[in-house]
């Protein structure tokens, strides 16, 4: 199934949750998944709901990686 991730189409498997997507992207990029905020169809998905939120065909997902510094 296809979703839109940060403005780009992405093919994912059925039954994927927000948590699994974040982990997949973390594995691919090496970035820490703990510092990610997720918006699904223009609504923030609280971290407490990442594992329970199933992605659906056509969902528009925006991921923002927090970056610390000094």
C-alpha positions as CSV (number, residue, x, y, z in Angstrom):
1,X,0.0,0.0,0.0
2,X,1.1,3.5,-0.6
3,X,1.4,6.5,1.8
4,X,2.9,9.9,1.4
5,X,5.9,10.4,3.7
6,X,7.2,14.0,4.0
7,X,5.7,14.8,0.6
8,X,7.1,11.6,-1.2
9,X,5.3,8.4,-2.0
10,X,6.4,5.4,0.0
11,X,5.3,1.8,-0.4
12,X,4.7,0.0,2.9
13,X,3.2,-3.4,4.0
14,X,-0.3,-3.8,5.2
15,X,-0.7,-3.7,9.0
16,X,2.2,-1.3,9.5
17,X,1.9,1.0,12.5
18,X,3.4,4.4,13.1
19,X,5.9,2.8,15.5
20,X,7.0,0.2,12.9
21,X,7.4,3.0,10.3
22,X,9.5,5.1,12.7
23,X,11.7,2.0,13.5
24,X,12.1,1.2,9.8
25,X,13.2,4.7,9.0
26,X,15.5,4.8,12.0
27,X,17.1,1.5,10.9
28,X,17.6,3.0,7.4
29,X,19.0,6.3,8.5
30,X,20.7,5.5,11.8
31,X,18.8,8.3,13.5
32,X,17.4,7.9,17.1
33,X,13.7,7.1,16.9
34,X,13.1,8.6,20.4
35,X,13.5,12.1,18.9
36,X,10.8,11.8,16.3
37,X,7.4,13.6,16.2
38,X,4.8,12.2,13.9
39,X,1.9,13.9,12.2
40,X,-0.7,11.8,10.4
41,X,-3.2,13.5,8.1
42,X,-2.4,16.9,9.8
43,X,-2.9,15.6,13.3
44,X,-0.2,14.9,15.8
45,X,0.1,11.2,16.9
46,X,1.1,11.1,20.5
47,X,4.0,8.7,21.2
48,X,1.7,6.7,23.5
49,X,-0.4,5.8,20.4
50,X,2.4,5.1,17.9
51,X,2.2,1.3,18.4
52,X,-1.6,1.3,18.2
53,X,-2.0,3.6,15.1
54,X,-2.3,1.6,11.9
55,X,-1.4,3.3,8.7
56,X,-3.9,3.3,5.9
57,X,-3.6,3.7,2.1
58,X,-3.1,7.3,1.2
59,X,-2.2,8.5,4.7
60,X,-0.1,11.6,4.7
61,X,2.7,11.3,7.2
62,X,5.1,14.0,8.3
63,X,8.1,13.0,10.5
64,X,10.2,15.6,12.2
65,X,13.5,14.7,13.9
66,X,14.4,16.8,16.9
67,X,18.1,17.8,16.9
68,X,19.9,18.9,20.0
69,X,22.8,21.2,20.1
70,X,24.5,23.9,21.9
